[in-house]
Amino acid sequence: MAIVVEKNGRLFNLHTADSTYQMYADEYGVLLHTYYGKRIDGENLADLIFQVDVGFSGNPEETVGNREYSLDCLPQELPSDGVGDYRESCISLLHENGSMAADFRFESYEVFPGSYKVAGMPALYDSDGEKGETLVITMREKASSVVVRLCYGVFEKENVITRAVRVENRGESRVVLDKCLSCCLDLQFGEYDLITFAGRHTMERGPERNRVRRTKLEVGSMRGTSSHQYNPTAILCVPDATEDYGDCYGLCLVYSGNFTACAQMDQRGQTRVLMGINPEKFSFRLEKDDCFDAPQVILSYSDAGLSRLSWQYHRILREHMCRGKYQHAKRPVLLNNWEATYFHFNQEKLISLARQAAELGIEMLVLDDGWFGKRDDDNSGLGDWYANERKLGGSLKELGDQIHALGMKFGLWFEPEMISEDSDLYRAHPDWAITIPGREPNRGRNQLVVDMSRADVRAYLFERLSDILEHAPIDYVKWDMNRSICDIYSRQFAGDRTGEVYHRFVLGVYELMERIIQRFPDILLESCSGGGGRFDAAMLYYSPQIWCSDNTDAVNRLDIQYGTSFFYPASSVGAHVSAVPNHQTGRVTPFATRGHVALSGSFGYELDLNRITDEEKAMVREQIADFHKYYQLTHEGTYYRLTPPGGRFCAWEFVDEQRDHALQTLVMTSAESNPLPVHTTVKGLSPDKYYRCSADSQIRTGRTWMNAGLTLRKIPHEYESVLIEWSAVDE
């Protein structure tokens, strides 16, 4: 069994194939975290907790003078606020009498087969062949009727353990939840680095590695989304951990809104890592019998470095978070009209693009922003989800039928969560926008945010989007979100409930997305928030691919896609070939390089095909052929990071499940006079199989290739790239 309970129901071992997570409810009902690491036999490790009288660390009243027992020094599963643990807490309560203490003690447990659900939010689910197992531990607050249910899910084969929290008010008095984090990981021994993923719009998810010390390390978002600036993921690892060596702990929050992730060493050298909803500007009122669900955190452990940790996340997200028709079905190669036309298109331009795309083998045309309402720039029209038939030269159905007649699919862009003040919707319902009465709002991209916490707003959006999707032949939807949220206020959740609005907004987005994909299960939904502003595990529950970044520059994409790969599979990465000079950076890179970089994702184009050369058109055909040829490798294979950013070249590799086929991509990022050889490592081959390398036609064993590597016979010029294949052959 994956979950083993012993010691009269007080010792809990959660076993995966290669790891064990252990907890113990001690004689005072404090749920102690005793171990997380390489798999053990399950003996009680509570004796590893060294207890000593620590000055200024107080003692609970049950200890009856035992000055060596203090919550301030113990590794805990649910550290609470205001009762003697002065470190960062997971949960904070405001009681009706104004007190703010929260002291939760073990009450009971239950184990059941299958994975648990989180009300109103995404969570890992069971597949037909692989099912999880669930442990729920009930903790009761000592001086009130508040109960916490700690949910632990085990996916044994995938080496994944999940955590989530439900808070229930079983008393008569109102309680306000001021903080509710989903996960605490207390590690008693060792030094660690914390790797987080930071950036900005068009430069997302760059890894940053810092040593965990007594100064708190914290990242997070207060933008209403998971954000371009920080990603809701983190890795705790030993200081000498590499791609192939060392203990690594991953934390991945299944949430698309404000979050926090922090790590700190305490006075005794213990390391505490926490993750969950950002407590700033958060509160949630719980009346009698109300409950609150915190989002899931996906934990995974590797004793063999960062690569193995990434593979575990790639597999669990691909197999147990992504859903629907396109979870494994081949994605169509698309052409998005945005960088080809921006707002300046008509039917003739669109059909011309589609006709040229069809001739080159592109499978879908996506019509981006500007097709609806009064929308010839980004200053008006958002919310008026009615086709501008004057601009389109007819209905969306007529346009879609013409595109389908060319043998192509048809996709459409929406931005449902936004509203323009110059729109019929805003003039009819100004109260639907998130603004503070009596205060001039902050505008982003000259637009406001629509209040997704309101059921009437969601009903309108569902009606409008459904009407469009029902009456036009639409195969794909790009769901965008192009600003951060501030001026937080809702007319339906005002006063002392304003602290609920950020979270209710996210729940509203999830509800609307769920209704859309259930109503239109054959549509491929791609999530976007100015590119990578909402690239998180929760979005993958609704959209199996996410527009990775608004930056389409192939060289910048090397860093962006590198950082993304630590948690997210390549199949989730929207990646396109765009024009040069690049519209974001002005850089000029070879057409082949742009294609090679975009092949490591869900592939498409973002340029005017009528303006490229005949030679480039021939390359489009070749790139599309490569996309289909290598699809199983890039979308279902094992991914290896071969080089970190910042070197002379960047290289990465995919290997298929049978280890018969490998594909390495190498991009030269800088040039130098009298250059040194370009030598790459090779990974993932079967040691005893023989492989032919496409770079030099040499046949060697996998062991030799992996130990000796490959030296290129020709050094690529700056920004040039090469694809290198290894194919298993008979001896």
N, C-alpha and C positions, 0 to 999 in steps of 0.2 A: 504494500500500500504506500501511496505517496505521503499520506498524513498518518502519523502514528502518535497516539495519545497514551501516556503512561502516568505512573505515580499518582494514582487516584484522580486522574483527570486534570492534572496540574502541570505536566510536562508535555510539551508539544514539539514534535519533530516533523518538519516539512521537507521531504526528500525529493529532489529531482535526480536525473540520471547522474549528475556530477557534483551536486551541491546539497548542503543541508542548512536549514534555517531553524534555529531552536529558540523556544521561549519557555519560561517557567514561572508559574504563579506561586509566589512564596507564601510563607505562613501569615503574612499581613494582607495578602491579596494583591500585592503589587506585581504587575506582569513584567517580568524581567526579560531583557534580550540577552541571551547567553552566548549565541554563536551564529555566524553566517559565513560560510566558506566551503572549502572542498568537502565532499561527502564524508560523513562520519557514521559510526554505528548507532548513535543516538543516546549514549549515556548522558546523564544529567551533568551539565557543565557549570551549574550555578556556583560550584566551589571555586571556579576561576575568578569570581568577583571578590576582590580583596577589600575587606571592610576595616576601616580604622576611624578613629575620632578625628574629624577634620574641623578645625576651628571655623566658626561662623557658618557652619552647615548644620542646620537644626534637625531635630528628630521628631517623627510622628508620635502622636500621643499613645499609640498602641505598643510602642516599643518599651514602655515603662522604664525609662532611664537608660536604655541601651544607646550610648552616645556614639557607637560605631555605625549605627544604621541611619542613613540620611538619604532622602530622595535626591538631594543635591549631588550625590556621588554615584548613584546607581544607574546602570544601563537599562532603559525602559522602552516599552513598546508604545506607551501613550503618556508621555510626560505632560503634566497638566500645569495650570497657571495659579500662582498665588498661594501655594501650600508648602513651600520649602524647597522646591527645585528652582534655582535662580537662573538656570540656563534657558535657552529657547524652548518654548513649549509647543505642543501640538494643538491644544484646545484651550479656549478661554470663554468663560461664561459671565454674564451679568445677570444676577438674580433680581427679583422684584424688590427686595429690600435694599438694593444698591451694592451688595457685596459682589466680589469678583473671584471668589475661590472656586476651584474645580479639582476634585480629588477622586479619581476613578479607581475602583478596586474590582478584582475578578469576581464574577458571580457564577457563570456557567459557560458551557461550550456545546457546539453541535458540529458534526461532520456529515457532509452529504456528497453524493457523486455529482459531477458536472460543475460547470463554472457558474458563478453568481452574476447577477445583473446589477447595474447601478441605475436607479430610477431617473429617467429623463436624460441619461448621458450614455455615450459609447462605453463599451468595455469589451475585453477579449471574450470570444464566444467559442463554444465547442464545435468541432467539425465532425463529420460522420465517423472518420477513422481515429480521431484523437480527441479525447474528452479530458477535461480538467477534473479537479477535486477541490472541494471547498471546506474550509474551517471558519466558523463564526464564533468569536469569543465575545461574550456579553460582559460589559463592565458597568458597574453602578456607582454613581456619585454618592459620596458618603453622607452628605447632609441635605440632599434634595432628591427629587424623583426623576432626575435626568439619567438616561441610560445611553451608553455607546455600544454599538455593535461593530466590532473590528472584523472585517472580512479578509480572509486570506485565500487566494486561489493558487493551485499548483498545476502547472503544465509540465509534467515530469520529463517527457522526452525532449522538450524545448529548453530545459533548464531555466524556467521562468517561474517566478512567484509574484503574485499581485497582492496589492493592499488597497483597501477602501474603507471608508468610515461612514456609519449612519448614526446620527444623534437623534434621540427620541425624548420628548418631554412627556413623561407619564404622570406628572403632577397637576395640580389645579392652578398653580401660579405660572404666569408668563416668565419665560427665560429668553434672554437675548444671547445668541451665539456670536461672539466678537472675533473668534478665530477658530478655524477648523482645518488643520493640515491633514493630508491624507497619509503621510508616511513619516516615520522617524526610524533612523538606523543608527544605533549606538554601537560603536566598536571600541572595545576596551583598550586594545593594545595596537601598537604600530604607528608609523608615520605614513601620511598619505598626501597625494596631490589631488586637487579637484580640477577636472576638465569641464569647462562650460563652453557654450557656443554663442558668440556675440557678433554684432555687426551693425548694419544700417540698411535702409532701403537701397536695393541694387547691390549690396555687398553683405550678404547674410551668412550666418552660421560658421564663422571662423573660429577654430578651436583656440581657447586660452587656458593655459595650464598654470596653476598656482599651488604652492605648498600650503596645506592646511595648518594654521597656527592658532594662537589664542585670539588673534584678530579675526573677526567674523568675515567670511567670504559669502557674499550674497548677490544673486542676480534675480531678475524678475521683470514683470511687465505691469504697468498701470495704464495701458493704452486701450483696454477693452478687448484686445486680442493677444494671442501668444507673442506676436510682434516680430518685426525684422531685427530688433535690437538684441533680443535674447531668445533662445529656444528653450522650451520646457523639458530639457533633458540635461543630464549631468553624469559624469563618470568619476568615481572615487577609485584611485589606483595607488599602488605602491610607487615610490619615487622613481624606481628604475624600470617600471613597466614599459614595454615596447609593444609593437604589433604582435610579437610572437612569444612574449615572456611576461610573467608577473600577474599578481592578483589584481582583478578589476571588478568593480561593482557598478552596474548601470542603473540609473533611475530615469524613467520616462513617464511623464505625466500625461494622462489621456484627457486633455482639457485644452480649450481654445481661447480662454479668456485670461484675466489677470492671474499671475502666478508668482510664486516665490520658490527659490531653491537656495539653501544656505548650508554651510559647513563651518564648524568651529571646534577647536580643541579646548577642552575644559581645564580646570586647575590641576587635574590629576593626569592629564595627558590622554584622556579619552576623546574620541572624535564622534561628534553628533552631526548627522546630515538629516535635513528635513525638506519636504517638498509638498506643495499643495496650493490652494487658492491664496492669493496675496491678501493678508489681513488688512492692509491699508484700504480705507474707504469701504470695508466690508463689515456687515453685521446682518444677522438673520433672526427675525423674531419667531419664537416658537410658543404658540399657545398650547393649551392642553391637547395632547394626542398628536401634535404636529411633529414632523420629523424633517431632518435635513440630511441629504446625501452628498458627501464629498467625492470628487472624482477619483478614478482608479490610478494607481501608480504601478507601472510594470518594472519589477526588479529582475536583474539577471546577474549571475556571477560567472567569471572566467578565471581559471588559474593559469591560463596559457596566453595571456595578453589581450590586446585591444581587438585584434582581428576576430578572434573567436567570439568575443562579446558582441561585436557587430553582427556576425552571422546569426547569433541567437536572436537578436532583435529583428534582423531582416526576415527570418523565417516566421517568427511569431506574428509580426505585423502583416506579412503577406498572407499567412494562412488563417489567422484568427482575429484579424481586425478588418482587413479589406473584405468586402462582400460583393455579391451580385454577379451579373453576367461578365463583367470585365475584370473580375478578380484574377482570372487566368487567361481569358480569351484575348487574342491578339488585338492590340489597340490599332486603330487606323492611323496611317500617316496623314497628317493634316497640314493645311496651309491656312494660317491666320492672316486676315487682310490688314491688321492694324498697322504694322510698319510699312506696308505697301501703300496704304491710302489715308491712314488716320481717319478723320471725320469726313474726308472729301471723296465720297464715292457715290455712284449711282448704279442702276442695274447694269448698264453697259460695261462699266469697269469691273463689276463683280463677276459677270458672266465671262468676260475676257480672262480674268484671273482663273476662274474655274476651268475654262476650256484649256488653257495652257497647262494647268495643273493636271488635268485628266490625261493629257497627252504624255506627260512625264511620269505617270504612275502614282501620283498623289491621290489619296483615297477620300479626302474630306476637305471641304471649304468651311472655315469658321468665320462668320460675320461678327466682328467685334463691335465696340461702342459706336453709337450714332444712328441706329436703325429705328429709333422709337421717338415719340413725342416731338418736342421742339429741341433738337439735339444736334447742332452743328458745331458745338465746341463743348467744353466741360463746365459751362456755367449755367446750364438749364436742363430741364426735361427729366431728371431722375425722379422716378416714382410714377411717371406716366407711361406705363407699360402697354402701349398701343403702337402698332407698326405705323411708321410715317410712310404711307403708301405713295405720297407725292415724291418723296426722295427715292424710294425704292422702285418707282415706276410700276407699282402693282402691289399685291398682297405678299405676305411672307410665304403663303402656300404656293403662289405662282413662282416666286423666286426659288423656293425649295424644290418644286417640281422640275424646273429647268436644270437645276444642279443635279438632281437625281437622274434626269434624262441623260446626263453626261457620264453616268456610271459612278457618281460620287455621292458620299454622304454629306449632310448639311448640319452645321453647328451654329450656335447662337450664344452671344454674350449677354449676361444680366448682371446687375448690381442691386439686388433686392433690398439690402440693408441701408441704402442711402436715399436721400431726398434733396431735390433742388428747391430753393425758395422761389425760383422762376419755374413753377410747374403747376399744373391744374390740381395735382394732389395736395400740394402745400397750401394753395389758396383755399381748398375745401377743408383741409384738416391740418391747420398749423400746429395743433396740439399733438399730432402724431410725431413730430420731430423732437429729438432730445435737446431741450433748451431749458434754461432756468428762468422762471417768470421774473420780469423786471431787470434782466441782465442781458446785454447784447452777447450773442453766442460767438464762440470761437469757430471759425470756418476752416476746413481743410479741403483743398482743391475746390474751393468755393462751393462746398456742399455741406449739408447737415446729415446727421445720422437718424434714421427712423427708429422709433421705439419698439424694438423686437420683444420687449417684455409684455407687450399688450396683445391680447388674443384677437382684438378686432383688426389690428395692423396685420397680424399673421394671416388672418382669414382673407383680408383683401389681397395680400400678396399671393396666397395660394390660388385664389380665384383668377387673378390676372395671369400668373405664370401658367397655370393649368389651361386656361383658355388659349393661350398662344401655342403651347406644346400639343394640344389636342387638334388644332386646326391647321397646323403647318407640319410638313415632314421633317422634323428635327431629330437628329440622331445623337446630338452632343450638346451639353450646356457648360459654358464657362461661367462659374459663379464668383464674381469679383467683390472686393471690399476695399475701397481706396482712401481710407483715412483712419486715424486713431480717434478714440472716443474721449471726450471730456465734457464739461458742463453737465455732469451726470444728474439726471432728474427725470422722474416719470410722474405724470399726473395721476396714475393709478396706484403707484407705490411711493407716495410722498411722505413727508414728515419723518417719523422715526423708522420708516421702511426704505428710505433712500439707499441705505447700505446694501439692500438686496438687489438693486437694479442692475449692476454690472453682471452679476451671476444670472439673474433672470433673463437678461439679454442673451447670454450664451445659450441658456436652455431654450429660448425662443428660436434661435438659429437652428439648433439641433432638431427641434420639433418640425420646423418648416422643411428642412432638408429631408427629414425622414418621410414626411408626407409626399414630397415630390418624388423621391426614388421609389416609394411604394406604389404610387400612382403611375409612374413611368419607368418600370424596371429595366427596359431595354436601352434607355438613354445612358450614355457615358457622361458622368458628371466630373468635371475638373474644377477643383477648388483653387481660388486665387485671392490674394490680398495684396495688391500692388506687387505681385510675384510672391515672395516668400514670407509675407507678414503673418500668415496663419498656417505655417507648415508644421503640423503637429499630428500626433497619432490619432487624435479624435477625428480630425478631418478625413483621415483615411477610412473611417467607418462609413462615410457617405460617398467619398470620391477616391477611387483607387489611384488617381494620379493628381498631383498638385503642381501648379506652375511654380517652378523652383525659384525663379527670380526674374524681375523685369529686365535684368542685365543679360543681354544675349551675347556679349563679347566673349569669344571662345577662350581667351586667356584668363579673364576674370572668372569665367565659369569653372576653370580648373580648381580654383580655391573654393568656390561656393559648393561645387558638387563633392569635393573632398570632404569638407566639413559635414555636409548632409549625410554622407555615407556612414558615419559612425553609428547612426541609429536607423536610418530610413533606407529601404531597398531601392535599387536603381529603377525598378518598375514604377515607383511612385513619383519619379522626377520628370516633370515636363521640361523638355529641352528642344530648342529649335535652332535651325540654321538661319541666320539673318544676313542682311546686306552689309557691305563695307563701303566707305568707312562706317564702323559700327555707330548706331544712333545714340548709344550711351557714352562711349569712350572716344570715338573717332579713330579707333585703331583699325588697321588693315591687316587681316589675316587671310591665309589661303583658303579657298573654298573647300578643299579637301579637309583641312584642319577643323573648320567649322562643323563639317559633317561628322568627323571622327569623335569630336567632343560630344555632339548631340546624340550620337548613337548610344551613349551610355545613359539612356533614359527613354521616356516615351517620346517618340521622334516626330519632328515636324519642321515646317518652314515658316518664316516670318519676313517675307520680302516680295518684291514685285517680279514675278517670273518673266514678265514681258521685257524686263530690262537687263536680264543676264545674257551672257554670251552663249553661242552654240556649244562651246566647250563646257561651260558650266551646266548647261542643260543636260549634256551627256553625263556629267558627274552627278546630277540629281538622280538620274536613272540608276547609276551605279550605287549611290548611297541608299536608295530605297531597296535595291536588291540586297545590299549588305544588311540593312535593318531586318529584312525578313530572314536572311540566312543566319544571322546571329541572334535572333530574337530569344530563343530558349536560353542562350548563354547570358544575355544582358538582363532578361526579365525573370529568369528562374535559377540562374547559376549562382555560384559562390564568388563573392567579390573580394579582391585583395588590393589594399593600398600598398603600392610598392615604393613610393617616394613621398616625403612630406613637401609642402609648398616651399618655394624659395630657392630651389636648386636650379641647375642648368636645364634640367628637363623634368617633366612630370610623367609618371607612368602608373598604370593600374591594369588589373587583369581580372578576367572572368574565367571560371572553370565549371564545366558541366557536372552534373551529379555523378555520372559514371566515371568521371575523370578520363574521358576519351578525347576531349577537345578543350583547348584553352585559347583565349584571345587576349592579347596584350595591346594596349594603346600607349603610345609614347608621343609626347608633344615637347618640342624643343622650345624653351622659354627665354633663352638668351643666347647670343652669339659671342664668340671670342676669337681672336687671332691665334694661329698655331694651336688649334683646339686639342684637348685631351680626348681619348676614346670615349664613346658612349657605351657603357656596360650596364646591363640591367639584370636584376635578379629574376628568377622564375619560381613560381610557387604553385602548389596545389596539384601537381601531377602525381600519378601513381609511381612509386619508386621503381617497380619492376617492369613496367610497360615501356615499350619503345615508342618514341615520338619523332615525327618529321617536323622541322621548323620551316615555316614559309620564308623566313628572312634569308636563309642560306642553304636550304634543302638538306641540312645535316640531319642524320638519324642518330639519336642517342637515347639512353634510358632516362626515365623521369628522374631517377636519382642523380644522374650526371647533370642533367639540365638544371635541377634545383640547387645542386652544390656548386657547379661551375658558372652558371649563368650564361648570358649571351652578350657578345660584343658586336655591335652593328658594323657592317662593312663600310657603310657610307654614313657620314655624320650629317643629320638634317640641318638645314639652315634655320635661322630664327623663325619661330612660329610654324615651322613645318612639322608634320606628324607622320607616323607610320602605324599601320596595323600589322601585328605579328601573330600568326596562328601556330599552335602545336596540335598535331593530329596523331592519334594513336595508330600505329602500323604493326603488321606482323613482324616478328623478329627477323 
